[in-house]
Amino acid sequence: MDAVNVVEIIGYAASVMVAISLMMKDIIWLRCLNFVGCSLFVVYGVQIEAWPVAGMNAFVAGINIFHLIKIYRADPTADVAEASA
């Protein structure tokens, strides 16, 4: 597979993950899927040397991790269904 095609696939996968994450009702699923999408966008941004894309998505990925940690520290027994209620 050509390197350009792999980079494009990463970019499309990142877009799909972010779009799917925004359809979630459950905040934990939203943050997890959005984190994956942002992480893929970081890889994509670095590969195409689009530093604003990589930097902004790294920042958003960090925000997602921060909020996920905050959710689980508040109630370590919370499961995915309870956190969205």
N, C-alpha and C positions, 0 to 999 in steps of 0.2 A: 504494500500500500504506500502510495506517495506521501511524503511528509506533509505536504500542503493539505492533502485530504484528511489526514489525522488531525491536524490543527483545526480545520473547518468542522470536523465531527465533534471535537471538544467544544467549540463555540456553540454549535447547535444543541449539543447535550446540555450545556450550561443554560442556554435560553429556555429549553424545555423544562429543566428542573426549577428555575425561578418562576416560570409561568405556572407550573403545577403547584408550587408552594403557595402561591397567592390564591389558589382555589381551596385551600385547607380551612376548615372551621376550627380545628384543634390547633392551638397556638404552639404546642410542642412539635407537632408534625410540620407546621409552617416553618418554624425556626430550623428544624433539622434539614428539611428539603431545601430551604433557602440557603443554608450553610453549604450544602453540597453544590448547589448551583453557583454560589459565589466562589467557592474553592475552584471549581472548573473554570470560571471566568478569570481567576487569578492565573491559572496555568495558561489559558488562552491568551490573556493580555501579555504575559511574559514572552510567550512564543512569537507573537506578532510585534513585540516591542511597543505595545500600547500601554505605557506606564500609568496613565490616568485610569485606564480600565482595571489594570492589575491592582493599583493602590486603593481605589475606591472599593473594589470588591473585597480586598483583604480587610479593609476597615469594617465593612458590613458583615463579613464572616466573623470578625472579632465581636461585634455587637451581638450577633446571634449566639455565640458561645457564652458571652457574658450573661445574657438573659436566660439561657438554658441552665447555667449553673445556679443563677438566682432562683429559678423555679424549683430546682431539685433541692437546694439548700433550705428553702422555705418549708417544704414538706417532702422529705426523702422517701416517703411511702406513696407519694402521688404517682398514679399511673397516667397513661396518655388520656384516657377518657375523663378522669377526674379533673385534670388540669385545665380543660377547656370549659368546664362548667362555671 
